[in-house]
Amino acid sequence: MKAAIKQPGINVTREGEIEGTFDVSNMASGFASYVDALLSLARWEFDNAGTDFAVREPSLIGDTQIDVISCHRNASSSELYKLVDLRGNALTANTPIIVVVDDRLLQEQADHEVAVIGQYAEAWPMRKLIEAVAGGGLTRH
């Protein structure tokens, strides 16, 4: 895992947790770096293990669950099953969930996956987070 994550400010603990600490003034770029690290790990997992396209462990910020997936249909399918399970459970039905879809290689495919996943959770293409960090503001599509 440590070999896959090279983003500054992002560390892998001995327990295998991915964490980053950033100044409040750099939180947007820190968040983008964290998501990029998760996407790098997903890519490494796909290239090396070939088992699962989705990042397995969600990240929690406050009460919000954040999942990061590739734009491959298998990743979206896995994510949708998880979202349907979460939304169908009374304990987790109202949990805020954000799904970030990596669109750096296949933007059109990612837009399609964002549209589908967006029916069950707040969904964002990675490029919108990158644009926000660059000063473009955050807009959904």
HELIX and SHEET records of a PDB file:
HELIX    1   1 VAL A   24  ASN A   26  5                                   3    
HELIX    2   2 MET A   27  ASN A   48  1                                  22    
HELIX    3   3 ARG A   73  GLY A   88  1                                  16    
HELIX    4   4 GLN A  107  ILE A  117  1                                  11    
HELIX    5   5 MET A  126  GLU A  131  1                                   6    
HELIX    6   6 ALA A  132  GLY A  136  3                                   5    
SHEET    1   A 2 ILE A  10  VAL A  12  0                                        
SHEET    2   A 2 ILE A  18  GLY A  20 -1                                        
SHEET    1   B 4 SER A  59  ILE A  61  0                                        
SHEET    2   B 4 THR A  64  ILE A  69 -1                                        
SHEET    3   B 4 ILE A  97  VAL A 101  1                                        
SHEET    4   B 4 GLU A 122  PRO A 125  1                                        
END                                                                             
